[in-house]
Amino acid sequence: MDFAYDDYDLVYASQILLYREDKETVMDLDLKEKIPLDKQNFYELYDGWMVKKNNTYRIYDQIFYPLSALEFDKVDYNKSRASLKYQGKWGIYNAFTPFPTSFTYDSVRFLSEQIGILVEGARTFAIFDNDSLIDITNAVETRLLRPTGMVLSEDDIRSQYLLTKNSKGIYTVYDIDGREILDGRYSSVEALGKEYLLVERGGKKGLYHQSGKLALKVNYDAIGNYHQGYVSTLIGGKFGIYHFDKKVMLSAKYQKALVPFGTGYFIGTKGSDYGLVDTDNKDVTGYKFEEILDWNDSVALVKSKGAWGLYDIKHNRYTYEGISEYKVLRNDDKEKILLIIKNNQSGILSNKYGEVVSATFNDIINIGTAEMPVYFAEKYIIEAKFFVVIYYDAAGKILRKQIFTDEEEYEKIYCG
């Protein structure tokens, strides 16, 4: 065996990249060099390879078969598309279309993974995710439109647009497939949330949906506070709320912006008091709470006269009362857990299991984890001078009971 290489990388289980000093090569399973050892660099490009040698580039498929006999002067690429420069001109390539045979563009600039700008002589084109081209030569302003103030995931690629403006002040906005979303004279156009375009004209605001439909006419003083498809509206000093897909539109009659609660309610205010409103714009609970927090879709955690309780919205009544204070032990999409104090005693409430541990203990400690809790609940019986310890699982099932009459023995197992 000839130990001729410094390092290696296994590729697709059928090829091996080999390194020796500043040289690289690739071999197949028969130890045959596919590309001779030389001063060159290998880069993965989509489902194939790019090899840089002597400041030029060659493009290959997975098994290092050349996709083109051409050597390129420069290659720029992102996750979905590459631009290739040959003899001073550029062509566009991606793994889902035939390899380009013509190179006609003077410059190529990608604004995002899906949208780019191509210049050919005196003409300018926009290229979109489906490789469609639109002539935007007459645009005096061109920019990528994305929502500000929020983080988009890789699945939110449709929450971006190409905006153009011509010399007459006409804005045109295209989605990532080159489909026209809006076209009109506005003073400004911005992306709002994942699915809206906010337009302004004459100091008034309106809203377009990414489908191209006019969602709200340009009549509003303000539109904002985006949250999971909901937006707040302001007109005449009063607030309303709107959601395109859910067909929710509450008229602007509230003193403060409404806050979505669960799947069918909103938190509204009158003065300093809070209440719940349904999707038909009707008051459900009346305005009698000092604070309203989410518990589940049908029950709210509310504060009234300084005390907290669980309130059944549909039946307009308390299901649990008298909580003087609480501490959040868990709050995520799977479960909310509270350590509560009621009548100076501790208990555990869960929006998944209800009352897990009744509020009858002097102290409760979670000796498990937030995701898999085990509750150590202690009760001291003053008259008998002994400690009762009960261990509960996440659903409130008793795991173990112990009684300690010796305080020193109890201190050995106390978890505080």
C-alpha positions as CSV (number, residue, x, y, z in Angstrom):
1,M,0.0,0.0,0.0
2,D,1.2,3.5,-0.9
3,F,0.6,5.9,2.0
4,A,0.7,8.9,-0.2
5,Y,-1.9,11.2,1.3
6,D,-2.2,13.5,4.4
7,D,-6.0,13.4,4.9
8,Y,-9.3,12.3,3.3
9,D,-13.0,12.9,3.2
10,L,-15.5,10.2,2.2
11,V,-18.1,11.5,-0.3
12,Y,-21.5,9.8,-1.0
13,A,-19.9,6.5,0.2
14,S,-18.6,6.0,-3.4
15,Q,-16.0,8.7,-3.8
16,I,-13.1,9.8,-1.6
17,L,-11.4,13.2,-1.5
18,L,-7.7,12.9,-0.9
19,Y,-5.3,15.6,0.2
20,R,-1.5,15.8,-0.1
21,E,0.2,19.0,1.0
22,D,-1.5,21.7,-1.1
23,K,-2.9,19.2,-3.7
24,E,-6.2,17.4,-3.9
25,T,-7.8,14.6,-5.9
26,V,-10.8,12.3,-5.9
27,M,-10.9,8.6,-6.3
28,D,-13.7,6.1,-6.9
29,L,-14.2,2.7,-5.2
30,D,-11.7,1.1,-7.7
31,L,-9.1,3.6,-6.4
32,K,-9.1,5.3,-9.8
33,E,-8.4,9.0,-9.9
34,K,-11.4,10.8,-11.3
35,I,-9.6,14.1,-11.4
36,P,-5.7,14.0,-11.3
37,L,-3.9,15.1,-8.2
38,D,-3.1,18.8,-8.5
39,K,-3.2,22.2,-6.9
40,Q,-7.0,22.6,-6.8
41,N,-10.0,22.9,-4.5
42,F,-13.2,20.9,-4.4
43,Y,-16.5,22.5,-3.3
44,E,-19.9,20.9,-3.1
45,L,-22.4,22.6,-5.4
46,Y,-26.0,21.4,-5.1
47,D,-26.0,17.7,-6.1
48,G,-22.6,17.9,-7.6
49,W,-19.1,19.6,-7.4
50,M,-17.2,22.6,-8.3
51,V,-13.5,22.5,-8.8
52,K,-11.3,25.6,-8.7
53,K,-7.9,25.4,-10.4
54,N,-5.7,28.2,-11.7
55,N,-8.4,30.7,-10.8
56,T,-11.0,29.1,-13.0
57,Y,-13.9,26.8,-12.2
58,R,-15.3,23.5,-13.6
59,I,-18.7,22.1,-12.7
60,Y,-19.2,18.3,-12.2
61,D,-22.1,16.0,-11.2
62,Q,-22.0,13.7,-8.1
63,I,-19.6,11.2,-9.7
64,F,-17.4,13.9,-11.1
65,Y,-18.6,13.8,-14.7
66,P,-18.3,17.3,-16.2
67,L,-21.6,19.0,-16.8
68,S,-19.9,21.4,-19.1
69,A,-16.6,21.5,-21.0
70,L,-16.3,25.3,-20.2
71,E,-14.0,26.8,-17.6
72,F,-15.6,29.7,-15.8
73,D,-13.9,32.9,-14.7
74,K,-16.1,33.3,-11.6
75,V,-18.9,31.5,-9.8
76,D,-21.3,33.1,-7.3
77,Y,-23.9,30.8,-5.7
78,N,-26.4,30.5,-2.8
79,K,-28.5,27.6,-1.6
80,S,-30.6,27.3,-4.8
81,R,-28.9,29.1,-7.7
82,A,-25.5,29.9,-9.2
83,S,-24.3,32.6,-11.6
84,L,-21.4,31.6,-13.9
85,K,-19.1,34.1,-15.6
86,Y,-17.7,33.0,-19.0
87,Q,-15.7,35.3,-21.3
88,G,-17.0,38.4,-19.5
89,K,-20.7,37.4,-19.5
90,W,-22.9,35.7,-17.0
91,G,-25.3,32.7,-17.1
92,I,-27.7,31.2,-14.5
93,Y,-27.6,27.6,-13.3
94,N,-29.5,25.5,-10.8
95,A,-29.6,21.8,-10.2
96,F,-33.2,21.5,-11.5
97,T,-32.7,23.0,-15.0
98,P,-30.4,22.1,-17.9
99,F,-26.9,23.5,-17.7
100,P,-26.8,27.0,-19.4
101,T,-25.4,27.1,-22.9
102,S,-25.7,30.9,-23.3
103,F,-24.0,33.6,-21.3
104,T,-25.6,37.0,-22.1
105,Y,-25.9,39.0,-18.9
106,D,-23.5,41.8,-18.0
107,S,-24.1,41.5,-14.2
108,V,-26.0,39.3,-11.8
109,R,-27.0,40.2,-8.2
110,F,-29.1,38.0,-5.9
111,L,-31.2,39.9,-3.4
112,S,-32.2,36.6,-1.7
113,E,-32.2,32.9,-2.3
114,Q,-35.3,33.3,-4.5
115,I,-35.0,36.7,-6.2
116,G,-32.2,38.2,-8.3
117,I,-31.5,41.1,-10.6
118,L,-30.0,40.6,-14.1
119,V,-28.6,43.3,-16.4
120,E,-28.3,42.8,-20.1
121,G,-27.2,45.9,-22.0
122,A,-29.7,48.7,-21.3
123,R,-32.3,46.3,-20.0
124,T,-32.8,45.0,-16.4
125,F,-34.7,41.9,-15.4
126,A,-35.8,40.3,-12.2
127,I,-35.4,36.5,-11.9
128,F,-37.7,34.6,-9.5
129,D,-37.8,31.3,-7.7
130,N,-39.4,29.5,-10.6
131,D,-36.8,31.0,-13.0
132,S,-39.4,33.4,-14.6
133,L,-38.0,36.7,-15.8
134,I,-39.8,40.1,-15.7
135,D,-38.5,43.2,-17.4
136,I,-38.0,46.0,-14.7
137,T,-35.9,48.3,-16.9
138,N,-38.2,51.3,-16.1
139,A,-37.9,51.0,-12.4
140,V,-36.2,53.9,-10.6
141,E,-36.3,52.0,-7.3
142,T,-35.8,48.3,-6.8
143,R,-35.5,46.5,-3.4
144,L,-36.3,43.3,-1.6
145,L,-39.2,43.6,0.8
146,R,-39.2,41.7,4.0
147,P,-41.0,42.2,7.3
148,T,-39.0,44.1,9.9
149,G,-38.8,43.3,13.6
150,M,-39.4,39.5,13.3
151,V,-37.2,36.5,12.6
152,L,-38.3,34.4,9.7
153,S,-37.7,30.7,9.5
154,E,-36.5,28.8,6.4
155,D,-40.2,27.8,5.8
156,D,-41.2,31.5,5.5
157,I,-39.7,32.1,2.1
158,R,-43.0,33.5,0.8
159,S,-42.8,36.3,3.2
160,Q,-40.5,38.2,0.9
161,Y,-41.2,40.3,-2.2
162,L,-39.6,42.4,-4.9
163,L,-40.7,46.0,-4.9
164,T,-40.2,48.3,-7.8
165,K,-41.2,52.0,-8.3
166,N,-41.3,53.8,-11.6
167,S,-40.8,57.5,-12.3
168,K,-44.5,58.2,-12.0
169,G,-44.5,57.0,-8.4
170,I,-46.3,53.7,-9.2
171,Y,-45.3,50.8,-6.9
172,T,-45.4,47.2,-8.1
173,V,-44.8,44.3,-5.8
174,Y,-44.1,40.7,-6.9
175,D,-44.0,37.5,-4.9
176,I,-41.2,35.0,-5.2
177,D,-42.8,33.4,-8.3
178,G,-43.0,36.7,-10.1
179,R,-46.7,37.1,-9.6
180,E,-47.9,40.7,-9.2
181,I,-49.4,41.3,-5.7
182,L,-50.2,45.0,-6.0
183,D,-49.8,47.9,-8.4
184,G,-50.7,51.5,-7.5
185,R,-49.6,54.9,-6.4
186,Y,-48.7,55.0,-2.7
187,S,-46.4,57.1,-0.5
188,S,-44.9,53.9,0.9
189,V,-45.2,50.1,0.8
190,E,-43.8,47.8,3.5
191,A,-44.1,44.1,4.5
192,L,-46.1,43.5,7.7
193,G,-45.8,40.1,9.4
194,K,-45.7,36.9,7.3
195,E,-48.6,37.6,5.0
196,Y,-49.4,41.3,4.6
197,L,-48.3,44.4,2.7
198,L,-48.9,47.7,4.4
199,V,-49.6,50.6,2.1
200,E,-49.9,54.3,2.8
201,R,-51.5,57.1,0.8
202,G,-52.5,60.6,2.0
203,G,-51.5,59.7,5.6
204,K,-54.0,56.8,5.7
205,K,-53.0,53.1,5.9
206,G,-54.4,50.0,4.1
207,L,-53.5,46.3,3.9
208,Y,-53.0,43.8,1.1
209,H,-52.8,40.0,1.6
210,Q,-49.9,38.1,0.0
211,S,-52.6,36.5,-2.3
212,G,-53.0,39.8,-4.0
213,K,-56.4,40.6,-2.4
214,L,-57.1,43.9,-0.9
215,A,-57.6,43.1,2.8
216,L,-58.3,46.6,4.3
217,K,-59.0,49.8,2.4
218,V,-56.7,52.8,2.7
219,N,-58.9,54.3,5.5
220,Y,-57.0,53.7,8.7
221,D,-54.9,56.0,10.8
222,A,-52.6,53.1,11.8
223,I,-52.3,49.3,11.2
224,G,-49.7,47.3,13.2
225,N,-49.0,45.1,16.2
226,Y,-48.8,42.0,14.0
227,H,-49.2,38.7,16.0
228,Q,-49.8,35.3,14.3
229,G,-51.9,36.8,11.5
230,Y,-53.7,39.4,13.6
231,V,-53.1,43.1,13.2
232,S,-54.5,46.0,15.2
233,T,-56.3,48.8,13.5
234,L,-56.7,52.4,14.6
235,I,-59.3,54.9,13.3
236,G,-60.7,57.9,15.0
237,G,-58.7,57.1,18.2
238,K,-60.3,53.7,18.6
239,F,-58.8,50.2,18.2
240,G,-60.0,47.2,16.3
241,I,-58.4,43.9,15.2
242,Y,-58.2,42.0,11.9
243,H,-57.2,38.6,10.6
244,F,-57.5,37.8,6.9
245,D,-57.5,34.0,6.9
246,K,-59.8,33.6,9.9
247,K,-62.1,36.3,8.5
248,V,-62.0,38.2,11.8
249,M,-62.7,41.9,11.8
250,L,-63.7,43.6,15.0
251,S,-64.7,47.2,14.5
252,A,-62.6,50.0,16.0
253,K,-64.3,50.8,19.2
254,Y,-61.8,50.0,21.9
255,Q,-59.7,52.3,24.0
256,K,-56.6,50.1,23.7
257,A,-55.3,47.5,21.2
258,L,-57.0,44.1,21.6
259,V,-54.8,41.1,22.4
260,P,-55.7,37.7,20.9
261,F,-56.6,35.1,23.6
262,G,-56.8,31.4,22.7
263,T,-58.6,30.6,19.4
264,G,-61.8,32.7,19.8
265,Y,-61.4,35.6,22.2
266,F,-59.6,38.9,22.7
267,I,-58.6,40.8,25.7
268,G,-60.2,44.3,25.7
269,T,-60.0,47.2,28.2
270,K,-62.3,49.9,29.6
271,G,-60.5,52.3,31.8
272,S,-58.1,50.2,33.9
273,D,-60.4,47.1,33.8
274,Y,-60.0,44.1,31.4
275,G,-62.5,41.8,29.9
276,L,-62.9,39.2,27.1
277,V,-64.5,39.8,23.7
278,D,-65.5,37.1,21.2
279,T,-65.1,37.1,17.4
280,D,-68.6,38.6,17.0
281,N,-67.4,41.7,18.8
282,K,-69.5,40.9,21.8
283,D,-68.4,41.4,25.5
284,V,-68.3,37.9,27.1
285,T,-67.1,38.4,30.6
286,G,-67.6,42.1,31.2
287,Y,-64.8,44.4,32.3
288,K,-64.1,43.3,35.9
289,F,-60.6,42.0,35.9
290,E,-57.3,43.7,36.9
291,E,-55.3,41.3,34.7
292,I,-56.0,38.4,32.3
293,L,-53.4,35.8,31.3
294,D,-53.6,32.8,29.0
295,W,-54.3,29.4,30.6
296,N,-56.0,27.5,27.8
297,D,-58.6,28.1,25.0
298,S,-61.6,28.1,27.4
299,V,-60.1,29.1,30.7
300,A,-58.3,32.3,31.7
301,L,-56.0,33.1,34.6
302,V,-57.5,36.3,36.0
303,K,-56.9,38.7,38.8
304,S,-59.7,40.5,40.6
305,K,-59.6,42.4,43.9
306,G,-56.0,41.4,44.4
307,A,-56.5,37.6,44.1
308,W,-56.0,35.2,41.2
309,G,-58.3,32.5,39.9
310,L,-59.2,30.3,36.9
311,Y,-62.2,31.6,35.0
312,D,-64.4,29.5,32.7
313,I,-65.0,31.9,29.8
314,K,-67.9,30.0,28.2
315,H,-69.9,29.5,31.4
316,N,-68.8,32.9,32.8
317,R,-67.7,31.6,36.2
318,Y,-64.7,30.7,38.4
319,T,-63.5,27.2,38.5
320,Y,-60.7,27.9,41.0
321,E,-60.3,30.9,43.3
322,G,-58.4,32.4,46.1
323,I,-54.8,32.3,44.8
324,S,-52.8,35.0,46.6
325,E,-49.7,34.5,44.5
326,Y,-48.1,32.1,42.1
327,K,-44.8,31.1,40.6
328,V,-44.5,29.8,37.0
329,L,-42.7,26.4,36.9
330,R,-43.3,25.7,33.2
331,N,-44.8,27.7,30.3
332,D,-44.6,26.3,26.8
333,D,-46.8,24.9,24.1
334,K,-47.1,21.5,25.9
335,E,-48.0,22.6,29.4
336,K,-48.3,25.5,31.9
337,I,-47.5,24.7,35.5
338,L,-48.0,27.0,38.5
339,L,-46.8,26.7,42.1
340,I,-49.6,28.6,43.9
341,I,-50.2,30.0,47.4
342,K,-53.8,29.8,48.7
343,N,-54.7,30.5,52.4
344,N,-50.9,30.5,53.1
345,Q,-50.6,26.9,51.8
346,S,-48.9,25.7,48.6
347,G,-50.3,23.7,45.7
348,I,-49.7,22.9,42.0
349,L,-51.9,23.7,39.1
350,S,-51.5,22.5,35.5
351,N,-53.5,23.5,32.4
352,K,-53.1,19.9,31.3
353,Y,-53.9,18.0,34.5
354,G,-55.8,20.5,36.6
355,E,-55.1,20.6,40.3
356,V,-52.1,18.3,40.6
357,V,-51.4,18.9,44.2
358,S,-54.0,20.5,46.5
359,A,-53.1,23.7,48.2
360,T,-52.8,22.1,51.7
361,F,-49.0,21.9,52.1
362,N,-46.4,24.0,53.8
363,D,-43.9,23.6,51.1
364,I,-43.7,22.0,47.6
365,I,-40.4,21.4,45.7
366,N,-40.0,20.0,42.2
367,I,-37.2,17.4,42.5
368,G,-37.6,16.3,38.9
369,T,-37.3,18.5,35.8
370,A,-39.6,21.0,34.2
371,E,-40.6,18.4,31.5
372,M,-40.8,15.4,34.0
373,P,-41.6,16.9,37.4
374,V,-41.7,15.0,40.7
375,Y,-43.2,17.1,43.5
376,F,-41.9,16.8,47.0
377,A,-44.8,18.1,49.1
378,E,-44.3,18.6,52.9
379,K,-46.9,19.2,55.6
380,Y,-46.0,19.9,59.3
381,I,-48.6,18.9,61.8
382,I,-48.0,21.3,64.7
383,E,-50.2,19.5,67.3
384,A,-48.5,16.1,66.7
385,K,-45.1,17.6,66.0
386,F,-44.4,15.4,62.9
387,F,-43.8,15.9,59.2
388,V,-45.9,14.3,56.4
389,V,-44.1,14.0,53.0
390,I,-45.9,13.0,49.9
391,Y,-44.3,12.6,46.4
392,Y,-46.5,13.3,43.3
393,D,-45.9,12.7,39.7
394,A,-46.7,15.2,36.9
395,A,-50.4,14.2,36.8
396,G,-50.9,14.2,40.6
397,K,-50.5,10.5,41.2
398,I,-49.1,9.7,44.7
399,L,-45.8,7.9,44.3
400,R,-44.8,7.6,48.0
401,K,-45.8,8.7,51.5
402,Q,-43.6,9.2,54.5
403,I,-44.1,10.4,58.1
404,F,-41.2,11.7,60.2
405,T,-41.5,12.2,63.9
406,D,-37.8,13.0,64.3
407,E,-36.9,16.4,62.9
408,E,-33.2,15.5,62.5
409,E,-34.3,12.5,60.3
410,Y,-36.5,14.7,58.3
411,E,-33.8,17.3,57.6
412,K,-31.7,14.5,56.0
413,I,-34.3,14.1,53.2
414,Y,-35.6,17.6,52.9
415,C,-34.9,18.9,49.4
416,G,-35.0,22.7,50.1
